[in-house]
Amino acid sequence: MSRLAMMLISLDRYKAGLHRRSLQLGDHRIVYSEGGKGEPVVLVHGFGASADNWNRFAARLTKRYRVIAPDLPGWGQSTRLEAESYGYPAQLERLRQYLAQLDLKRFHLVGHSMGGFLAAAYAARWPEQVITLGLIAPHGIKEPRPSELAQSVAAGDNWLIATSAAEFDRLLGKLFARRPYLPKSVFRLLAQHAARNSAKSATIFTEMQTNDPPLVDRLPRIQAPALIIWGDQDRLLDISCAEVFRQGIPGSELLVLPGSGHMPLVENANQCATAWLKFVEKKQRSAGAAA
């Protein structure tokens, strides 16, 4: 059954124009997807996810850009070591080393949720490398209005950590406003993977709740043109955060997607990709006119 699931996931990746590659980074083997030609675009996934969450989004980009989407260390098919930290400070440095090993000097950077924190922190720390910044429901600031997840965690129920197929099914129901079709074999594979890794994932979740200095204080250092995308039915990270990011990042733009949950890169993939492409093209025209 898992073989069929892997075939279906590989087919989805292939249709996006992506191929799997790997490299060694210290004790970690980093598996990543790559495809297309042109300016590089780096896609950074969220908590509990992998590069394959970007397949539908990337399908629109590989015709014009070189797309690179890693399974972050600790996630997907990349190495996860029980003794290692996968909190933000360690992951930010690993991301820097990974991109340096690929010899990427300038690139577009897009991050979702946990990956949105990393993308924003990266753009603030190394602004000279980031051409444009895309943030899809980024994590990392205190919510003005607590999300459903935050309220559940406070009550002792962290439904982001699935320890069984039933809990994984509940998680999927909360991730999406309109849950997309998922073949049973793929569901079983993903549910088994989540449950098997749940203890370490819970530790990582706890590590992610602390970041110093606070991300909100770093946002003004971002120099890249930034597009922020948020679903208005996000249960994991409340949409009240969107305006904090927009105000914190100089000159940034905000797109709110009606009827979308926490995963617009999947359930609204075409809309997200179209918005990103138009945003980048507009910024490139403006830069060309200014030159």
Phi and psi in degrees as a GROMACS rama.xvg file:
@    title "Ramachandran Plot"
@    xaxis  label "Phi"
@    yaxis  label "Psi"
@TYPE xy
-66.0016  -30.6278  SER-2
-64.7514  -42.028  ARG-3
-62.8293  -42.8092  LEU-4
-60.9436  -43.7564  ALA-5
-64.5471  -35.5141  MET-6
-65.054  -41.5988  MET-7
-66.4656  -40.68  LEU-8
-66.136  -41.2782  ILE-9
-63.1643  -37.2386  SER-10
-65.3504  -42.6294  LEU-11
-59.9392  -41.7841  ASP-12
-65.8177  -43.8274  ARG-13
-61.9196  -41.0503  TYR-14
-65.1756  -24.5172  LYS-15
-82.9031  -4.40809  ALA-16
81.29  23.5765  GLY-17
-110.837  149.383  LEU-18
-131.84  150.606  HIS-19
-86.9996  136.106  ARG-20
-136.552  174.525  ARG-21
-152.104  159.068  SER-22
-148.558  161.61  LEU-23
-101.807  129.129  GLN-24
-128.837  95.9507  LEU-25
60.4242  -125.562  GLY-26
-84.768  0.141716  ASP-27
-109.618  133.235  HIS-28
-92.9183  119.405  ARG-29
-98.6567  118.958  ILE-30
-98.3242  135.385  VAL-31
-147.033  160.093  TYR-32
-102.252  142.452  SER-33
-147.463  144.318  GLU-34
-175.499  163.794  GLY-35
84.5721  173.931  GLY-36
-136.376  153.854  LYS-37
124.838  -159.861  GLY-38
-60.8939  140.087  GLU-39
-72.8781  140.824  PRO-40
-125.064  122.364  VAL-41
-103.45  125.575  VAL-42
-111.213  124.028  LEU-43
-115.685  118.179  VAL-44
-78.66  174.448  HIS-45
-98.5435  -173.929  GLY-46
-60.6054  133.224  PHE-47
73.4628  6.81252  GLY-48
-111.976  -164.528  ALA-49
-157.016  178.996  SER-50
-58.0736  -27.7023  ALA-51
-66.3756  -17.998  ASP-52
-62.9109  -20.1719  ASN-53
-91.1806  -2.60779  TRP-54
-55.5527  -47.1354  ASN-55
-67.6539  -39.3714  ARG-56
-65.2365  -46.3048  PHE-57
-65.8632  -27.0745  ALA-58
-57.3147  -29.5976  ALA-59
-82.6982  -17.1168  ARG-60
-96.4353  -31.0342  LEU-61
-67.0569  -13.2086  THR-62
-74.1936  -20.5429  LYS-63
-125.586  -17.3157  ARG-64
-133.197  158.549  TYR-65
-87.0748  110.389  ARG-66
-97.6095  131.434  VAL-67
-129.429  121.344  ILE-68
-132.713  103.434  ALA-69
-83.0435  149.88  PRO-70
-78.1236  109.563  ASP-71
-56.9231  148.771  LEU-72
-50.9795  132.222  PRO-73
95.2668  -6.90717  GLY-74
-135.441  160.124  TRP-75
59.7751  -133.846  GLY-76
-94.1106  0.664588  GLN-77
-77.3049  162.887  SER-78
-63.2152  137.684  THR-79
-125.043  120.891  ARG-80
-111.518  127.357  LEU-81
-59.362  -32.429  GLU-82
-84.8147  -8.83362  ALA-83
-91.2701  152.427  GLU-84
-90.9035  137.514  SER-85
-119.545  27.5078  TYR-86
-72.091  175.803  GLY-87
-61.3551  -45.2813  TYR-88
-58.4428  -45.6517  PRO-89
-67.0608  -41.3385  ALA-90
-69.5343  -34.9449  GLN-91
-63.6537  -42.6684  LEU-92
-67.267  -38.3632  GLU-93
-65.0045  -39.2706  ARG-94
-62.489  -42.0897  LEU-95
-60.2337  -46.584  ARG-96
-65.4361  -39.3738  GLN-97
-61.6505  -47.3682  TYR-98
-67.9452  -34.1928  LEU-99
-66.5047  -38.2785  ALA-100
-66.9815  -29.36  GLN-101
-80.682  -2.89685  LEU-102
60.6921  40.3834  ASP-103
-90.6226  118.031  LEU-104
-95.3142  -39.56  LYS-105
-139.833  134.726  ARG-106
-160.054  157.72  PHE-107
-81.4791  142.546  HIS-108
-129.025  125.856  LEU-109
-129.515  130.382  VAL-110
-134.358  146.783  GLY-111
-117.749  129.223  HIS-112
57.588  -115.551  SER-113
-55.3026  -42.2847  MET-114
-65.7568  -25.4608  GLY-115
-68.2108  -39.9121  GLY-116
-58.3481  -50.5774  PHE-117
-60.8528  -40.5271  LEU-118
-65.1129  -44.5046  ALA-119
-66.0416  -43.3565  ALA-120
-65.492  -36.8869  ALA-121
-65.4923  -45.7929  TYR-122
-64.6106  -30.6109  ALA-123
-75.7641  -34.9596  ALA-124
-82.6218  -38.5464  ARG-125
-128.319  65.1752  TRP-126
-61.5924  -27.3383  PRO-127
-68.2534  -14.7464  GLU-128
-92.7537  -20.6533  GLN-129
-100.105  117.175  VAL-130
-74.4753  -55.0815  ILE-131
-137.971  158.768  THR-132
-123.969  129.473  LEU-133
-117.511  127.527  GLY-134
-123.489  117.145  LEU-135
-109.121  109.727  ILE-136
43.7661  58.8558  ALA-137
-70.9675  145.126  PRO-138
-88.1183  162.608  HIS-139
126.762  -1.64033  GLY-140
-125.786  160.105  ILE-141
-68.8067  126.547  LYS-142
-71.687  125.473  GLU-143
-58.6144  -35.1085  PRO-144
-127.981  116.238  ARG-145
-57.5211  134.218  PRO-146
-74.0764  171.098  SER-147
-60.8875  -39.8688  GLU-148
-62.6726  -46.534  LEU-149
-59.3125  -40.6024  ALA-150
-67.2895  -38.2674  GLN-151
-68.2565  -42.3925  SER-152
-60.9546  -42.4889  VAL-153
-61.4765  -29.3178  ALA-154
-88.9805  2.04795  ALA-155
93.538  12.8605  GLY-156
-125.03  93.9727  ASP-157
-91.3413  88.0335  ASN-158
-74.4578  -0.417847  TRP-159
-73.6461  -22.1369  LEU-160
-99.6843  108.215  ILE-161
-97.8258  124.158  ALA-162
-107.478  3.03614  THR-163
-155.108  169.732  SER-164
-63.348  -37.7598  ALA-165
-64.2673  -41.5683  ALA-166
-70.0183  -33.6859  GLU-167
-67.4884  -37.7017  PHE-168
-63.3963  -41.5105  ASP-169
-62.0208  -43.1638  ARG-170
-58.2699  -46.8682  LEU-171
-60.1296  -37.5517  LEU-172
-63.713  -28.3335  GLY-173
-91.5627  -21.3084  LYS-174
-70.8071  -33.1272  LEU-175
-115.525  147.832  PHE-176
-78.6417  -39.6727  ALA-177
-127.003  98.2731  ARG-178
-63.3201  121.504  ARG-179
-75.2244  162.049  PRO-180
-65.9415  135.774  TYR-181
-133.331  118.133  LEU-182
-54.5565  145.003  PRO-183
-57.499  -38.6253  LYS-184
-65.4237  -37.4093  SER-185
-70.5265  -40.54  VAL-186
-58.0616  -47.4787  PHE-187
-61.9487  -42.5362  ARG-188
-62.0624  -47.2569  LEU-189
-67.6316  -39.1598  LEU-190
-65.1723  -42.2883  ALA-191
-64.3112  -41.6408  GLN-192
-63.4902  -44.3791  HIS-193
-63.3012  -44.9164  ALA-194
-66.4401  -41.5387  ALA-195
-63.0548  -32.1145  ARG-196
-102.777  10.6814  ASN-197
-64.8374  -37.3046  SER-198
-63.6319  -48.3806  ALA-199
-67.9523  -35.893  LYS-200
-61.9392  -37.6489  SER-201
-64.1117  -37.7659  ALA-202
-64.6781  -43.2592  THR-203
-63.4146  -41.4437  ILE-204
-56.5647  -44.652  PHE-205
-63.4288  -42.5082  THR-206
-60.3981  -34.7766  GLU-207
-72.2753  -13.8552  MET-208
-80.0749  -7.71315  GLN-209
-119.232  126.916  THR-210
-145.706  132.264  ASN-211
-137.587  123.111  ASP-212
-72.7868  158.983  PRO-213
-54.2588  142.23  PRO-214
-58.2459  -37.6617  LEU-215
-59.0289  -29.6055  VAL-216
-77.6306  -18.3565  ASP-217
-89.1177  -21.7779  ARG-218
-55.4473  -39.8631  LEU-219
-62.7531  -15.6641  PRO-220
-83.8717  -6.44972  ARG-221
-73.2803  126.934  ILE-222
-105.097  -21.7435  GLN-223
-70.4759  144.632  ALA-224
-56.8647  131.98  PRO-225
-125.625  135.051  ALA-226
-114.208  126.167  LEU-227
-109.25  129.619  ILE-228
-122.711  133.698  ILE-229
-143.959  138.03  TRP-230
-84.325  137.186  GLY-231
-76.1713  -5.02381  ASP-232
-116.091  30.2528  GLN-233
-70.3019  119.913  ASP-234
-94.1352  -15.3116  ARG-235
-89.0118  -44.574  LEU-236
-129.605  112.015  LEU-237
-62.1547  142.959  ASP-238
-64.1846  -14.5342  ILE-239
-61.9018  -20.0278  SER-240
-70.6615  -25.5957  CYS-241
-58.728  -42.7444  ALA-242
-69.4285  -30.3822  GLU-243
-64.272  -43.7546  VAL-244
-65.2927  -42.9178  PHE-245
-62.5964  -42.6856  ARG-246
-72.5914  -29.8332  GLN-247
-77.9841  -30.4988  GLY-248
-98.2485  116.801  ILE-249
-56.5489  128.16  PRO-250
70.0452  11.944  GLY-251
-73.5602  159.559  SER-252
-118.909  148.381  GLU-253
-122.206  131.06  LEU-254
-120.792  119.018  LEU-255
-100.669  128.395  VAL-256
-101.444  112.027  LEU-257
-65.2089  139.34  PRO-258
72.5938  22.1125  GLY-259
-118.256  144.815  SER-260
-93.7987  -143.703  GLY-261
-80.1874  -10.8822  HIS-262
-117.829  53.5045  MET-263
-61.5604  -24.0181  PRO-264
-65.9858  -15.4413  LEU-265
-107.914  -56.582  VAL-266
-77.8639  -19.8828  GLU-267
-127.482  42.8883  ASN-268
-58.6656  -47.0173  ALA-269
-64.4207  -42.3594  ASN-270
-64.2727  -42.7509  GLN-271
-63.9208  -48.0472  CYS-272
-64.9116  -41.0437  ALA-273
-61.9523  -44.0237  THR-274
-62.6283  -41.8195  ALA-275
-65.4792  -44.7915  TRP-276
-61.3196  -44.1795  LEU-277
-65.0823  -39.4685  LYS-278
-62.2008  -48.3887  PHE-279
-64.8326  -42.9713  VAL-280
-62.8364  -39.2264  GLU-281
-63.5429  -43.2343  LYS-282
-67.8557  -34.9484  LYS-283
-68.4854  -38.4903  GLN-284
-65.0031  -40.8707  ARG-285
-64.5933  -40.6381  SER-286
-66.9811  -37.978  ALA-287
-66.7888  -39.4226  GLY-288
-67.0441  -37.4398  ALA-289
-68.5548  -32.5103  ALA-290
